[in-house]
Amino acid sequence: MRTMRADRLLSLLLLLQNRGRLTAPELAAELEVSVRTVYRDIEALAASGVPVTADRGPAGGYRLMEGYRTRLTGLTDGQAESLFLAGVPGAAQELGLGAELAAAQLKLRAALPAELAARTERITQRFHLDAPGWFRESEPVPQLAAVARAVWEQRPLRAHYRGWRGAGERELRPLGLVLKSGIWYLLALRHRPEATGEDEGSVRGYRVARFGEVRLGEERFERPADFDLAAHWAESTRALEAARYRQTARLRISPRAGRLLTMLYGAPGAQAMAEAAPPDEHGWRVVDLPVESTRIAVGDLLRLGDEAEVLGPPALRTAVAEAVRGLARRYADEPAPDGPAPEGPAPAGPASPAPTSGRNPMA
């Protein structure tokens, strides 16, 4: 408890040093304590010889005496580690390092010369990173802190995991965490008791939000000396993207579809537009767009509506035509609001959400 309060007193002191006058409610919000606790901490600082002054009135608050600065800026282990997440404060918060990161940033700013400290303040006011994509809520990751602890301490974990091939127990040796477009992934070796020799198997990725109960083992495992988290993730991503697109769809698209292509399909859409044939007299163009399996491509391409025509491959054109005929049958005789749904088969090739949003690229 004494260590916790000492850390809080130092944070309070550095807040006053870096930001100038602050009110008791503002300090309480920054330190995540009550206003009454702030009053007690201010008294403790003053009793220890720190020149804290209180200004009364509407523009009042607490501040340090002019010219006073502290150099008590040593970083704890946790604060030093948290600095590597300084650009993504939301991620630090999810990992349970939010307070550590805030304290580390305060200490660093206090140790900088006045001119550099002012520049860091200007940068934070002018640049902000928001990792998750548009129109996507950050998915809950209740097991993230436990998984991160297993990564830090090199401890195996047993967990219930809901993969796209089914749910089941996993025994893993966690190697690292990756935050990709607002989604947390764990890279780990899967322990296979039935295997012989080196039984860890290959490194695989797991979406942290799909972990159920997580239990950490008491023993520690030896981390592979040659494992490079960033390099492995980059290589896995390249391999995944290369394997994802199984065919190329030739499309005839309207000018509006051309504007939508990049928004809906990202880099492949932009590349398709860059290499598109010249427009005809009506502004329509022929493009070659990489797509996934026929079943998934049907749903993706139907998002363009009648602004696009699939010219090939023949099997994809046939699948899209069958899906359109199924939709036409579905809506041919629209029922009354309270009437029964029309009979008939559902359209072939169900539409999918955005090309990458609904499918888990990891195990």
C-alpha positions in Angstrom: 0.0 0.0 0.0 2.9 2.4 0.8 4.4 1.7 -2.6 1.1 2.4 -4.3 0.7 5.7 -2.5 4.3 6.7 -3.1 3.7 6.1 -6.9 0.5 8.2 -6.7 2.2 11.1 -4.9 4.9 11.1 -7.5 2.3 11.1 -10.3 0.5 13.9 -8.7 3.7 15.9 -8.4 4.6 15.3 -12.0 1.1 16.3 -13.2 1.5 19.6 -11.5 4.9 20.1 -12.9 4.0 19.2 -16.5 0.6 20.8 -16.7 0.6 23.7 -14.3 -2.5 24.6 -12.3 -5.0 21.8 -11.9 -8.2 21.6 -9.8 -8.8 18.8 -7.3 -11.5 17.2 -9.5 -9.1 17.2 -12.5 -6.4 15.6 -10.4 -8.8 13.0 -9.1 -9.9 12.1 -12.7 -6.2 11.8 -13.8 -5.2 9.6 -10.8 -8.5 7.7 -10.7 -9.1 8.4 -7.0 -11.6 10.5 -5.0 -11.3 14.2 -4.5 -10.9 13.6 -0.8 -7.9 11.4 -1.5 -6.4 14.2 -3.6 -6.8 16.6 -0.7 -4.9 14.1 1.6 -2.2 13.6 -1.0 -1.7 17.4 -1.4 -1.3 17.7 2.3 1.3 14.9 2.3 3.3 16.6 -0.5 3.3 19.9 1.4 4.3 18.2 4.6 7.3 16.6 2.8 8.6 20.0 1.7 7.1 20.2 -1.9 6.0 23.8 -2.4 2.4 23.3 -3.4 0.2 26.4 -3.4 -3.6 26.6 -3.6 -5.2 29.4 -5.6 -8.8 30.1 -4.6 -11.6 31.3 -6.8 -13.2 30.2 -10.1 -9.8 30.0 -11.8 -8.2 28.4 -8.8 -6.5 25.1 -8.3 -3.2 23.6 -7.1 0.2 24.5 -8.6 3.8 24.3 -7.8 5.8 27.3 -6.8 7.3 29.1 -9.8 10.7 27.5 -10.8 10.3 24.3 -8.8 11.1 21.1 -10.6 11.7 17.5 -9.5 14.0 15.0 -11.1 12.6 12.0 -9.3 11.8 10.3 -12.7 13.1 6.8 -12.4 10.9 4.3 -14.4 9.7 1.0 -12.8 10.0 -2.1 -14.9 6.3 -2.0 -15.8 6.4 1.6 -16.8 9.4 1.0 -19.0 7.7 -1.9 -20.7 4.5 0.1 -21.2 6.4 2.8 -23.2 6.4 0.5 -26.2 2.6 0.9 -26.3 2.7 4.7 -26.1 1.3 5.1 -29.5 -1.8 2.9 -28.7 -3.1 3.9 -25.3 -6.2 1.9 -25.8 -4.2 -1.3 -26.2 -2.2 -0.5 -23.1 -5.5 -0.1 -21.2 -6.8 -3.5 -22.4 -3.5 -5.1 -21.4 -3.8 -3.6 -17.9 -0.9 -1.2 -18.4 -2.9 2.0 -18.7 -1.8 3.4 -15.4 1.8 2.3 -16.0 1.8 4.0 -19.4 0.4 7.3 -18.0 3.0 7.3 -15.2 5.8 6.5 -17.5 4.8 9.3 -19.9 4.7 11.8 -17.0 8.1 10.8 -15.9 9.6 11.1 -19.3 8.1 14.5 -19.9 9.4 15.7 -16.5 12.9 14.6 -17.4 12.9 16.4 -20.8 14.2 20.0 -21.3 11.4 22.5 -21.3 11.5 23.0 -25.1 11.3 19.3 -25.8 8.6 18.8 -23.3 6.5 21.5 -25.0 7.1 19.8 -28.3 5.8 16.4 -27.0 2.7 18.2 -25.7 2.1 19.7 -29.1 2.5 16.3 -30.8 -0.1 14.7 -28.5 -2.5 17.5 -29.3 -2.1 17.2 -33.1 -1.7 13.5 -33.8 -3.9 10.7 -32.6 -4.0 6.9 -33.5 -7.4 5.2 -33.5 -6.6 1.6 -34.5 -10.0 -0.1 -35.0 -11.7 0.2 -38.4 -14.8 2.3 -39.0 -18.2 1.1 -37.9 -16.7 -1.6 -35.8 -17.0 -1.8 -32.0 -14.0 -3.0 -30.2 -14.7 -6.6 -29.4 -14.6 -7.6 -25.7 -11.5 -9.4 -24.7 -12.1 -10.5 -21.0 -9.2 -13.0 -21.1 -6.6 -10.6 -22.6 -5.0 -9.7 -19.3 -4.6 -13.4 -18.4 -3.2 -14.2 -21.8 -0.8 -11.3 -21.6 0.4 -12.5 -18.2 1.1 -15.9 -19.7 3.1 -14.3 -22.5 5.1 -12.1 -20.1 5.9 -14.9 -17.7 6.4 -17.7 -20.3 3.8 -19.9 -18.7 1.7 -22.4 -20.6 -2.0 -22.0 -20.6 -5.1 -24.2 -21.1 -8.1 -22.6 -22.5 -11.5 -23.2 -24.1 -11.3 -21.8 -27.6 -14.1 -21.3 -30.1 -12.4 -21.7 -33.5 -14.2 -21.6 -36.9 -13.8 -25.4 -37.1 -15.4 -25.9 -33.7 -14.8 -25.4 -30.0 -12.5 -27.3 -27.7 -9.7 -27.3 -25.2 -6.3 -25.9 -26.2 -3.0 -26.3 -24.4 -0.8 -23.6 -25.7 2.7 -22.1 -25.1 2.1 -18.4 -25.8 4.8 -16.5 -27.6 3.3 -13.0 -28.4 0.3 -10.8 -28.8 -0.6 -8.8 -32.0 -3.1 -6.0 -32.3 -4.4 -6.0 -35.9 -7.1 -3.5 -36.9 -8.4 -3.4 -33.4 -8.4 -7.2 -33.0 -6.1 -9.0 -30.6 -4.4 -12.2 -31.7 -2.2 -14.6 -29.8 0.6 -16.4 -31.5 1.4 -19.7 -29.7 2.8 -23.2 -30.0 0.1 -25.8 -29.6 1.1 -28.6 -27.2 0.3 -32.0 -28.7 0.8 -34.8 -26.1 0.3 -37.5 -28.8 3.3 -36.2 -30.8 6.8 -37.5 -30.4 10.1 -35.5 -30.3 9.4 -31.8 -30.4 5.7 -31.9 -29.6 4.9 -28.2 -29.8 3.9 -28.2 -33.4 3.9 -25.0 -35.5 3.2 -21.5 -34.4 -0.5 -20.7 -34.9 -2.7 -17.6 -34.4 -5.7 -17.4 -32.1 -8.2 -14.6 -31.8 -8.2 -13.6 -28.1 -11.9 -12.7 -28.0 -12.7 -16.4 -28.7 -11.0 -17.7 -25.6 -13.3 -18.9 -22.8 -11.9 -19.8 -19.4 -8.1 -19.5 -19.3 -5.9 -21.3 -16.8 -2.2 -20.7 -16.4 0.3 -23.4 -15.7 2.7 -23.2 -12.8 5.8 -24.2 -14.7 7.6 -22.1 -17.2 8.5 -23.1 -20.8 11.6 -22.3 -22.8 10.8 -19.7 -25.5 12.3 -20.6 -28.9 15.5 -18.5 -29.2 14.9 -17.8 -32.9 11.3 -16.7 -32.8 10.8 -13.2 -34.0 7.2 -12.0 -33.4 7.1 -9.2 -35.9 8.9 -11.2 -38.6 6.6 -14.2 -38.1 3.5 -12.1 -38.2 4.6 -10.3 -41.4 5.3 -13.7 -43.1 2.0 -15.2 -41.9 0.1 -12.2 -43.2 1.8 -12.4 -46.6 1.0 -16.1 -46.8 -2.6 -15.6 -45.8 -3.2 -12.9 -48.3 -1.5 -15.0 -51.1 -3.7 -18.0 -50.3 -6.9 -16.0 -49.8 -7.5 -15.0 -53.4 -8.2 -18.2 -55.4 -9.4 -16.7 -58.7 -9.8 -13.4 -60.6 -13.2 -12.1 -61.5 -13.6 -10.1 -64.7 -16.2 -7.4 -64.2 -17.8 -4.7 -66.2 -18.5 -1.9 -63.8 -20.3 1.5 -63.9 -18.6 4.7 -62.8 -20.3 4.5 -59.4 -19.0 0.9 -58.9 -15.6 2.1 -59.8 -15.8 4.6 -56.9 -17.0 1.8 -54.6 -14.4 -0.7 -55.6 -11.6 0.7 -53.4 -13.9 1.3 -50.5 -15.4 -2.2 -50.5 -12.3 -4.3 -51.6 -9.4 -2.2 -50.3 -6.0 -2.7 -52.0 -7.2 -5.3 -54.5 -10.0 -3.0 -55.6 -7.5 -0.1 -55.9 -5.1 -2.2 -58.0 -8.0 -3.4 -60.2 -9.0 0.2 -60.9 -5.4 1.2 -61.6 -5.1 -1.5 -64.2 -8.6 -1.2 -65.6 -9.4 -0.9 -69.3 -10.3 2.6 -70.7 -14.0 3.5 -70.2 -16.5 3.0 -73.0 -18.9 5.7 -74.2 -21.1 5.2 -71.1 -18.2 5.3 -68.7 -18.3 1.6 -67.9 -14.9 -0.2 -67.6 -13.7 -3.8 -67.5 -11.6 -4.7 -64.5 -10.0 -7.8 -63.1 -10.6 -8.2 -59.4 -9.0 -10.9 -57.2 -11.7 -12.8 -55.3 -12.0 -15.7 -52.8 -13.9 -18.9 -53.4 -16.9 -18.8 -55.6 -19.3 -19.1 -52.7 -17.8 -16.1 -50.9 -17.2 -14.1 -54.1 -20.9 -14.3 -55.0 -21.9 -12.5 -51.8 -19.1 -9.9 -52.1 -19.9 -9.1 -55.7 -23.7 -8.8 -55.1 -22.8 -5.8 -52.9 -22.3 -3.9 -56.2 -25.9 -4.5 -57.2 -26.7 -3.7 -60.8 -23.7 -1.4 -61.1 -21.6 -4.4 -62.1 -21.8 -7.4 -64.4 -19.6 -10.5 -63.9 -18.1 -11.5 -67.3 -16.1 -14.5 -66.0 -15.0 -17.0 -65.0 -18.1 -18.8 -66.3 -18.7 -20.7 -63.1 -18.7 -17.5 -61.1 -21.0 -15.8 -63.6 -23.4 -18.7 -63.4 -23.3 -18.7 -59.5 -24.1 -14.9 -59.5 -26.9 -15.4 -62.0 -28.4 -18.2 -59.9 -28.2 -16.0 -56.8 -30.0 -13.1 -58.6 -32.7 -15.4 -59.8 -33.2 -16.7 -56.3 -33.5 -13.1 -55.0 -36.0 -12.4 -57.8 -38.1 -15.3 -56.8 -37.9 -14.3 -53.1 -39.2 -10.8 -53.9 -41.5 -11.6 -56.8 -44.7 -11.7 -54.6 -43.9 -9.5 -51.6 -46.1 -10.6 -48.7 -48.1 -8.3 -46.5 -46.2 -6.9 -43.4 -47.8 -9.6 -41.2 -48.2 -12.3 -43.9 -46.2 -15.5 -44.3 -42.8 -15.5 -46.0 -42.9 -16.7 -49.6 -42.1 -20.3 -50.3 -39.1 -21.3 -52.4 -35.4 -21.9 -52.1 -33.1 -19.3 -50.7 -30.7 -17.7 -53.2 -27.5 -19.6 -53.9 -24.3 -18.1 -52.7 -25.3 -16.1 -49.6 -24.0 -12.6 -49.4 -21.2 -12.1 -47.0 -20.2 -9.0 -45.0 -17.2 -7.0 -46.0 -14.6 -9.2 -47.6 -12.4 -9.5 -44.5 -14.7 -8.5 -41.7 -16.6 -11.8 -41.1 -13.9 -14.4 -41.4 -11.2 -15.1 -38.9 -7.8 -15.3 -40.6 -6.4 -17.2 -37.7 -7.1 -20.6 -36.1 
